[in-house]
Amino acid sequence: MSDPNGPGAPGSGEDPRECAKQIADQIAPLMKVARSKRFDFLAYLLAMALREARRLSGG
């Protein structure tokens, strides 16, 4: 369970779209590593997470 007072908590002032963009930026290199190591299912899951993060970020 996440900390309600932690970063990203409601009213914390962080833009959810910017957070989603940062998450997408962090997922992309992980997905490349997973593909290079032939962790196909992990790469698939990361691709789905990347798609969702990009959708939420509006980009």
C-alpha positions as CSV (number, residue, x, y, z in Angstrom):
1,M,0.0,0.0,0.0
2,S,1.3,3.4,-0.8
3,D,2.0,6.2,1.7
4,P,-0.8,8.7,1.5
5,N,1.6,11.5,2.5
6,G,4.2,10.5,-0.1
7,P,5.0,12.0,-3.5
8,G,2.0,11.9,-5.8
9,A,-0.5,12.1,-3.0
10,P,-3.6,14.0,-3.8
11,G,-3.0,17.7,-3.3
12,S,0.8,17.3,-3.4
13,G,1.0,19.6,-6.4
14,E,2.6,17.1,-8.8
15,D,1.1,16.9,-12.2
16,P,-0.2,13.4,-12.9
17,R,0.7,13.7,-16.6
18,E,4.2,14.6,-15.8
19,C,4.5,11.7,-13.4
20,A,3.2,9.4,-16.1
21,K,5.8,10.8,-18.5
22,Q,8.6,10.2,-16.0
23,I,7.4,6.6,-15.5
24,A,7.4,6.1,-19.3
25,D,10.9,7.5,-19.5
26,Q,12.1,5.0,-16.9
27,I,10.3,2.0,-18.4
28,A,11.7,2.3,-21.9
29,P,15.3,1.4,-21.0
30,L,14.1,-1.5,-18.9
31,M,12.1,-2.8,-21.8
32,K,15.2,-2.7,-24.0
33,V,17.2,-4.7,-21.4
34,A,14.5,-7.3,-21.1
35,R,14.4,-7.7,-24.9
36,S,18.1,-8.0,-25.1
37,K,18.2,-10.7,-22.5
38,R,15.3,-12.5,-24.2
39,F,12.9,-12.1,-21.2
40,D,10.0,-12.0,-23.6
41,F,7.2,-12.0,-21.1
42,L,8.8,-9.3,-19.0
43,A,9.4,-7.2,-22.1
44,Y,5.7,-7.7,-23.0
45,L,4.5,-6.6,-19.6
46,L,6.8,-3.6,-19.7
47,A,5.6,-2.7,-23.2
48,M,2.0,-2.7,-21.8
49,A,3.0,-0.5,-18.9
50,L,4.8,1.8,-21.3
51,R,1.8,2.1,-23.5
52,E,-0.4,2.9,-20.5
53,A,2.0,5.5,-19.1
54,R,2.2,7.2,-22.5
55,R,-1.6,7.2,-22.8
56,L,-1.9,8.8,-19.3
57,S,0.8,11.4,-20.1
58,G,-1.1,12.5,-23.2
59,G,1.9,11.8,-25.4
